[in-house]
Amino acid sequence: MPEIRLHVSPDGQDDWPGTVDQPFATPGAAQEAVRAATAGMTGDIVVAFTAGVHHLREPLVFDDELADSGTNGYRVIYQADGYGTPAQAKVELNGGREISGWSTGDDGVWTAPVGELAPRRLTVDGQPAARAARATGLPGAVTKTATGYVTDSVEPQSWPDPSGLEFVYPGVYPWSEARLAVASVSGDATSTTITMAQPAFDNAKSLYDSKWYAAGGDGTWDGLAAPSVLENNVAFLTEPGTFAVSRTEQGEHVLHYRPRPGEEVGETAVLAPVLETLVSGKGVHDLVLRGFTLADAAWSGPARTGGYLHYHGNSRYEQGDFRKIDMGADVGYVHVPASPVQLPANVSLASVRRVTLEGNHLTRLGAGGLLVEDSTDVEIQGCVFDEISGSGIAVHESTQVSLEDNLVHHIGTEYRGSSAVIVVESEETTVAHNEIHDVPHNGIVITGGERAKGTQVIANLVERSMGKLMDGGGIYLSAPQGSSFAGGAVVRGNVIHDVLTSFNFGLYTDYGAAWITVVGNIVHGADTPIVLQVGPPLENVAFLGNFWDVQPDGGAPETVTMAGNTLLSKENFDKEVQADPAGADILARAGRRGLER
């Protein structure tokens, strides 16, 4: 029997048979038809979506127990109609809700009732809008107290609805950014008292308790001394394309938006994300999703917990104890969550196998983009990830996951410690020929552990990483990556350009990194291309045949091998590396294949 073809169209009807002439209207109806056919598959099942926006009323969940998997050696394929051809349809699966009931005030600001919604993101005519912000911090002379802050300015007392305020602390640790909610604002004619939401503020004081003796003095470091940025208040609504949510009346929130030039009430579509999951896979296998735009999803975690207490990568604190990490008497100490929680994603795959996501665009998402966990034989190929609050792609405790030819940029728009790509304690992961640019912290992160081995980081192009926070790099690896060079991690043929903030590294092996071969890479425009002295120390790390524009700081310990690396001049680096046959070959191979740059 040939493959089965079903069709979905915004102009269809769910009581139609799903043929090309009588398509289904919703993905759910097509999914029910697929489930009725998977047990006896004698060919692939293809569900083709015609052009248009499908507003999801609930997440699209693929579950092996509900017969969503391919069987008998065949696949279930959901795709844009004409996928891979010049006639490929533009299909969007959208988790947002269009906002209506707008009115315009004398100041030109639009307002609309949104019920219980409190969006952290907004999409206006397909473009992201930013939360209204004050980028100069609290006014006046600010003092931190046991419960918040006191300032000698009375200005904050004029800010309406202070309970909606969120304070942002870039660099609370050099590699971290925290977000904390305000509980109340009070004061008199000479000062203002700001009380922070609890227990988040007390937890933040415990988490970010640290000393940094290496910086000189008594090591005092207080990343919570005062917020650098304040968000979500109508008083900050000065720039076109920004919004704020008033929550004065419970369940009767009001959205405020200052329009951009040319935007008109009734002619401009404003979407607030509602769903926190767009697509998920649970135990499913032999499934393909390709050619979709997955857009406009939310994450309410900060509202539930009173903030976002970031530690490192995708991990944050929510509850439990804290663990002190002593980095040595001459360096200092930090505290970390004893039981860190990982950032969720708006598209997730859990315990799946033989699943492919190809040619999709994940955008305007309020959590991470994609999370693959406890899975095997997964391919993420040719996808684009942008305008995402957290990380682009995360892989946790999985085996044989391939991330190839993807484009990841402008992620970490809210949670700036997030990485473009992060792989956590996984086996035989391939991260190859991806392009990453304009990200706030690390480009690619590979964290080791007992399970980690066989990771291949090959021919990626990473440009303009570390745009906001410090102490990271274009490619970052930590902890052991196996038990031998043969089964360890290989970082080969990558090109890293412009690592932006201070105290950064192009290729960063950190925190007891071991069994890593770093061979034939190019680093240009970092403080230093590699780091050699870390705690715990590096063990069995080899840097071979790399090109960089500055000598690494310090000498290599006995446990590190360095051979055949080439130092070129900063001023003529591009010309000199192109003139070297090996360098020119690395440049030619890095980045996405078969696509225009």
Beta strands, then each sheet from edge to edge (+ up, - down):
strand 1: 4-8
strand 2: 45-49
strand 3: 52-55
strand 4: 60-63
strand 5: 76-80
strand 6: 91-94
strand 7: 96-98
strand 8: 103-104
strand 9: 110-115
strand 10: 122-124
strand 11: 127-131
strand 12: 133-134
strand 13: 142-144
strand 14: 148-151
strand 15: 166-170
strand 16: 177-187
strand 17: 192-196
strand 18: 210-212
strand 19: 220-221
strand 20: 229-231
strand 21: 242-246
strand 22: 253-258
strand 23: 270-273
strand 24: 279-282
strand 25: 285-290
strand 26: 292-297
strand 27: 307-312
strand 28: 315-317
strand 29: 322-326
strand 30: 332-337
strand 31: 341-342
strand 32: 345-350
strand 33: 353-358
strand 34: 361-365
strand 35: 368-373
strand 36: 376-381
strand 37: 384-388
strand 38: 393-396
strand 39: 399-404
strand 40: 407-411
strand 41: 421-424
strand 42: 430-432
strand 43: 435-437
strand 44: 444-447
strand 45: 456-458
strand 46: 461-465
strand 47: 472-480
strand 48: 489-492
strand 49: 495-499
strand 50: 504-519
strand 51: 522-524
strand 52: 528-530
strand 53: 539-544
strand 54: 547-548
strand 55: 560-563
strand 56: 566-567
sheet 1: 1+ 2+ 5+ 25+ 33+ 36+ 39+ 42+ 45+ 48+ 50+ 47+ 44+ 41+ 38+ 35+ 32+ 24+ 4+
sheet 2: 1+ 2+ 5+ 25+ 33+ 36+ 39+ 42+ 45+ 48+ 50+ 52+
sheet 3: 1+ 2+ 5+ 25+ 33+ 36+ 39+ 42+ 45+ 48+ 50+ 53+ 55+
sheet 4: 3+ 6+ 26+ 34+ 37+ 40+ 43+ 46+ 49+ 51+ 54+ 56+
sheet 5: 7+ 23- 10+ 11- 21- 22+ 9- 8+
sheet 6: 12+ 20- 15+ 16- 17+ 14- 13+
sheet 7: 12+ 20- 15+ 16- 27+ 28- 31+
sheet 8: 19+ 18- 30+ 29-
end
